[in-house]
Amino acid sequence: MKPSEIREMDLEGLAAKEAELRKKLFAEFLKGESAQPKTDIFKKLKKDIARIKTIVTEKKAKAAKEDLIKG
């Protein structure tokens, strides 16, 4: 996923997407137990999860900053 696509999502959507990617990562891990693991898939999924976590943190920090300014 591109960061611009992730930034367009709300926090609930991001949490759902992160959970979905974690399930995919786990499924790929289990597939790799019986066969040769495809490390490129692991790398892509891990990076997407990290991007989502980073953007969630950015959004929360921005919301907290706006609350300080308002109140």
Helices and strands as residue ranges (DSSP letters): H 3-7, H 11-34, H 39-70
